[in-house]
Amino acid sequence: MAEGEKSTFQLAMTLHGHSADVKALNAPSPDVPLLLSGSRDGSAIVWGPGRDGLWEVKLRAQGPEGKYVNSVGMVRQGGQGV
């Protein structure tokens, strides 16, 4: 983007669950309504749709203190990637 140009991107939603910046996001499959995130706070979160239609935390895994999550992914039972 050139200097002085205005961005056309807009924030679509905010997911509240991490206490530090998010380093990794992964949407495993269009067929699986999940979003994975990893953060400098050392946690990885699996997000899914809630009853109200908004995304909510379905599973949170916390790593060792002082470490951060740099990537996230999902593997199906049987070892196949999603």
Backbone as JSON Lines, residues from 0, in Angstrom:
{"i":0,"aa":"M","n":[0.85,-1.17,0.0],"ca":[0.0,0.0,0.0],"c":[0.9,1.23,0.0]}
{"i":1,"aa":"A","n":[0.6,2.15,-0.85],"ca":[1.4,3.37,-0.97],"c":[1.09,4.31,0.19]}
{"i":2,"aa":"E","n":[2.04,5.14,0.49],"ca":[1.88,6.11,1.58],"c":[0.69,7.0,1.29]}
{"i":3,"aa":"G","n":[-0.15,7.18,2.29],"ca":[-1.32,8.03,2.15],"c":[-2.57,7.3,1.71]}
{"i":4,"aa":"E","n":[-2.44,6.05,1.23],"ca":[-3.61,5.27,0.83],"c":[-4.31,4.72,2.06]}
{"i":5,"aa":"K","n":[-5.61,4.63,1.99],"ca":[-6.41,4.1,3.09],"c":[-6.71,2.63,2.83]}
{"i":6,"aa":"S","n":[-6.56,1.8,3.85],"ca":[-6.84,0.38,3.74],"c":[-8.34,0.14,3.61]}
{"i":7,"aa":"T","n":[-8.71,-0.82,2.79],"ca":[-10.12,-1.18,2.65],"c":[-10.5,-2.35,3.55]}
{"i":8,"aa":"F","n":[-9.53,-2.9,4.3],"ca":[-9.81,-4.02,5.19],"c":[-10.47,-3.52,6.46]}
{"i":9,"aa":"Q","n":[-11.42,-4.31,6.96],"ca":[-12.1,-3.98,8.2],"c":[-12.07,-5.19,9.12]}
{"i":10,"aa":"L","n":[-11.99,-4.95,10.4],"ca":[-12.03,-6.02,11.39],"c":[-13.39,-6.7,11.34]}
{"i":11,"aa":"A","n":[-13.39,-8.01,11.11],"ca":[-14.65,-8.75,11.01],"c":[-15.16,-9.22,12.37]}
{"i":12,"aa":"M","n":[-14.25,-9.64,13.24],"ca":[-14.64,-10.11,14.56],"c":[-13.41,-10.16,15.47]}
{"i":13,"aa":"T","n":[-13.67,-10.23,16.75],"ca":[-12.62,-10.38,17.74],"c":[-12.94,-11.62,18.56]}
{"i":14,"aa":"L","n":[-11.94,-12.49,18.73],"ca":[-12.09,-13.67,19.56],"c":[-11.31,-13.42,20.85]}
{"i":15,"aa":"H","n":[-11.99,-13.48,21.97],"ca":[-11.35,-13.23,23.26],"c":[-10.98,-14.55,23.91]}
{"i":16,"aa":"G","n":[-9.69,-14.76,24.17],"ca":[-9.26,-16.01,24.78],"c":[-7.78,-16.03,25.09]}
{"i":17,"aa":"H","n":[-6.99,-15.29,24.31],"ca":[-5.55,-15.22,24.55],"c":[-5.23,-13.94,25.31]}
{"i":18,"aa":"S","n":[-4.17,-13.99,26.1],"ca":[-3.74,-12.8,26.85],"c":[-2.53,-12.13,26.22]}
{"i":19,"aa":"A","n":[-2.1,-12.61,25.06],"ca":[-0.98,-12.01,24.32],"c":[-1.3,-12.15,22.83]}
{"i":20,"aa":"D","n":[-0.43,-11.59,22.0],"ca":[-0.71,-11.6,20.56],"c":[-0.7,-13.01,19.99]}
{"i":21,"aa":"V","n":[-1.53,-13.2,18.97],"ca":[-1.68,-14.49,18.3],"c":[-0.59,-14.62,17.26]}
{"i":22,"aa":"K","n":[0.12,-15.75,17.28],"ca":[1.22,-16.02,16.36],"c":[0.82,-16.96,15.23]}
{"i":23,"aa":"A","n":[-0.27,-17.73,15.41],"ca":[-0.64,-18.71,14.41],"c":[-2.15,-18.9,14.38]}
{"i":24,"aa":"L","n":[-2.69,-19.04,13.17],"ca":[-4.1,-19.36,12.95],"c":[-4.18,-20.47,11.92]}
{"i":25,"aa":"N","n":[-5.18,-21.33,12.07],"ca":[-5.37,-22.41,11.11],"c":[-6.85,-22.74,11.05]}
{"i":26,"aa":"A","n":[-7.39,-22.76,9.84],"ca":[-8.75,-23.24,9.61],"c":[-8.59,-24.58,8.9]}
{"i":27,"aa":"P","n":[-8.68,-25.7,9.63],"ca":[-8.3,-27.01,9.11],"c":[-9.0,-27.44,7.83]}
{"i":28,"aa":"S","n":[-10.27,-27.15,7.7],"ca":[-11.01,-27.66,6.54],"c":[-12.33,-26.9,6.42]}
{"i":29,"aa":"P","n":[-12.79,-26.67,5.19],"ca":[-14.11,-26.04,5.03],"c":[-15.23,-26.93,5.57]}
{"i":30,"aa":"D","n":[-14.96,-28.24,5.68],"ca":[-15.96,-29.19,6.17],"c":[-16.0,-29.29,7.69]}
{"i":31,"aa":"V","n":[-14.99,-28.72,8.36],"ca":[-14.89,-28.79,9.81],"c":[-14.98,-27.37,10.37]}
{"i":32,"aa":"P","n":[-16.08,-27.03,11.06],"ca":[-16.25,-25.66,11.55],"c":[-15.41,-25.37,12.79]}
{"i":33,"aa":"L","n":[-14.07,-25.39,12.61],"ca":[-13.15,-25.11,13.72],"c":[-12.1,-24.12,13.26]}
{"i":34,"aa":"L","n":[-11.56,-23.4,14.22],"ca":[-10.44,-22.49,14.01],"c":[-9.44,-22.78,15.12]}
{"i":35,"aa":"L","n":[-8.16,-22.9,14.77],"ca":[-7.11,-23.14,15.75],"c":[-6.27,-21.89,15.87]}
{"i":36,"aa":"S","n":[-5.85,-21.56,17.09],"ca":[-4.98,-20.39,17.28],"c":[-3.9,-20.71,18.3]}
{"i":37,"aa":"G","n":[-2.74,-20.08,18.11],"ca":[-1.62,-20.22,19.04],"c":[-1.08,-18.84,19.36]}
{"i":38,"aa":"S","n":[-0.62,-18.64,20.58],"ca":[-0.28,-17.3,21.04],"c":[1.03,-17.25,21.83]}
{"i":39,"aa":"R","n":[1.53,-16.03,21.98],"ca":[2.69,-15.78,22.83],"c":[2.4,-16.05,24.3]}
{"i":40,"aa":"D","n":[1.12,-16.18,24.65],"ca":[0.8,-16.49,26.05],"c":[1.03,-17.97,26.37]}
{"i":41,"aa":"G","n":[1.49,-18.75,25.36],"ca":[1.8,-20.16,25.57],"c":[0.62,-21.09,25.42]}
{"i":42,"aa":"S","n":[-0.5,-20.58,24.94],"ca":[-1.68,-21.43,24.81],"c":[-2.05,-21.66,23.35]}
{"i":43,"aa":"A","n":[-2.71,-22.78,23.13],"ca":[-3.32,-23.09,21.84],"c":[-4.8,-23.29,22.12]}
{"i":44,"aa":"I","n":[-5.64,-22.73,21.26],"ca":[-7.09,-22.79,21.47],"c":[-7.76,-23.36,20.23]}
{"i":45,"aa":"V","n":[-8.73,-24.24,20.48],"ca":[-9.62,-24.71,19.42],"c":[-10.93,-23.95,19.61]}
{"i":46,"aa":"W","n":[-11.32,-23.23,18.56],"ca":[-12.55,-22.44,18.56],"c":[-13.6,-23.15,17.73]}
{"i":47,"aa":"G","n":[-14.86,-23.02,18.15],"ca":[-15.96,-23.57,17.38],"c":[-17.2,-22.72,17.58]}
{"i":48,"aa":"P","n":[-18.18,-22.91,16.72],"ca":[-19.4,-22.11,16.85],"c":[-20.16,-22.48,18.12]}
{"i":49,"aa":"G","n":[-20.66,-21.47,18.79],"ca":[-21.48,-21.68,19.98],"c":[-22.96,-21.69,19.64]}
{"i":50,"aa":"R","n":[-23.79,-21.88,20.63],"ca":[-25.24,-21.92,20.42],"c":[-25.79,-20.6,19.92]}
{"i":51,"aa":"D","n":[-25.12,-19.51,20.3],"ca":[-25.59,-18.19,19.89],"c":[-25.06,-17.78,18.51]}
{"i":52,"aa":"G","n":[-24.32,-18.69,17.86],"ca":[-23.78,-18.4,16.54],"c":[-22.42,-17.73,16.56]}
{"i":53,"aa":"L","n":[-21.97,-17.32,17.74],"ca":[-20.65,-16.71,17.88],"c":[-19.61,-17.79,18.16]}
{"i":54,"aa":"W","n":[-18.36,-17.53,17.84],"ca":[-17.29,-18.48,18.09],"c":[-16.92,-18.46,19.57]}
{"i":55,"aa":"E","n":[-16.63,-19.66,20.11],"ca":[-16.26,-19.77,21.53],"c":[-15.14,-20.79,21.68]}
{"i":56,"aa":"V","n":[-14.47,-20.73,22.83],"ca":[-13.39,-21.66,23.13],"c":[-13.99,-23.04,23.38]}
{"i":57,"aa":"K","n":[-13.51,-24.03,22.62],"ca":[-13.94,-25.42,22.81],"c":[-12.89,-26.21,23.59]}
{"i":58,"aa":"L","n":[-11.61,-25.87,23.39],"ca":[-10.51,-26.55,24.07],"c":[-9.34,-25.59,24.16]}
{"i":59,"aa":"R","n":[-8.71,-25.55,25.33],"ca":[-7.53,-24.7,25.53],"c":[-6.42,-25.56,26.11]}
{"i":60,"aa":"A","n":[-5.25,-25.51,25.49],"ca":[-4.08,-26.22,25.99],"c":[-3.02,-25.2,26.34]}
{"i":61,"aa":"Q","n":[-2.47,-25.31,27.54],"ca":[-1.47,-24.36,28.01],"c":[-0.11,-25.04,28.04]}
{"i":62,"aa":"G","n":[0.88,-24.44,27.39],"ca":[2.23,-24.98,27.37],"c":[3.04,-24.5,28.56]}
{"i":63,"aa":"P","n":[4.33,-24.84,28.57],"ca":[5.21,-24.43,29.67],"c":[5.31,-22.91,29.77]}
{"i":64,"aa":"E","n":[5.4,-22.42,30.97],"ca":[5.5,-20.97,31.2],"c":[6.74,-20.42,30.51]}
{"i":65,"aa":"G","n":[6.6,-19.27,29.91],"ca":[7.72,-18.62,29.24],"c":[7.91,-19.06,27.8]}
{"i":66,"aa":"K","n":[7.12,-19.98,27.32],"ca":[7.2,-20.45,25.93],"c":[5.98,-19.95,25.18]}
{"i":67,"aa":"Y","n":[6.09,-19.83,23.86],"ca":[4.91,-19.45,23.09],"c":[4.67,-20.42,21.95]}
{"i":68,"aa":"V","n":[3.43,-20.44,21.48],"ca":[3.02,-21.34,20.42],"c":[3.22,-20.63,19.09]}
{"i":69,"aa":"N","n":[4.0,-21.25,18.21],"ca":[4.38,-20.64,16.94],"c":[3.6,-21.19,15.76]}
{"i":70,"aa":"S","n":[3.0,-22.37,15.9],"ca":[2.19,-22.94,14.82],"c":[1.14,-23.88,15.4]}
{"i":71,"aa":"V","n":[0.05,-24.07,14.66],"ca":[-1.02,-24.96,15.07],"c":[-1.49,-25.75,13.86]}
{"i":72,"aa":"G","n":[-1.98,-26.97,14.09],"ca":[-2.5,-27.81,13.02],"c":[-3.37,-28.89,13.61]}
{"i":73,"aa":"M","n":[-3.98,-29.66,12.74],"ca":[-4.87,-30.72,13.18],"c":[-4.62,-31.96,12.33]}
{"i":74,"aa":"V","n":[-4.65,-33.12,12.98],"ca":[-4.5,-34.4,12.29],"c":[-5.72,-35.24,12.63]}
{"i":75,"aa":"R","n":[-6.33,-35.81,11.61],"ca":[-7.49,-36.68,11.82],"c":[-7.05,-38.01,12.44]}
{"i":76,"aa":"Q","n":[-7.98,-38.67,13.1],"ca":[-7.7,-39.99,13.64],"c":[-7.27,-40.88,12.48]}
{"i":77,"aa":"G","n":[-6.19,-41.59,12.64],"ca":[-5.64,-42.4,11.56],"c":[-4.45,-41.73,10.9]}
{"i":78,"aa":"G","n":[-4.14,-40.5,11.33],"ca":[-2.93,-39.84,10.86],"c":[-3.04,-38.97,9.65]}
{"i":79,"aa":"Q","n":[-4.21,-38.83,9.06],"ca":[-4.36,-37.98,7.89],"c":[-4.53,-36.52,8.32]}
{"i":80,"aa":"G","n":[-3.82,-35.65,7.61],"ca":[-3.96,-34.21,7.88],"c":[-5.32,-33.72,7.48]}
{"i":81,"aa":"V","n":[-5.77,-32.68,8.17],"ca":[-7.06,-32.07,7.86],"c":[-6.82,-30.86,7.01]}
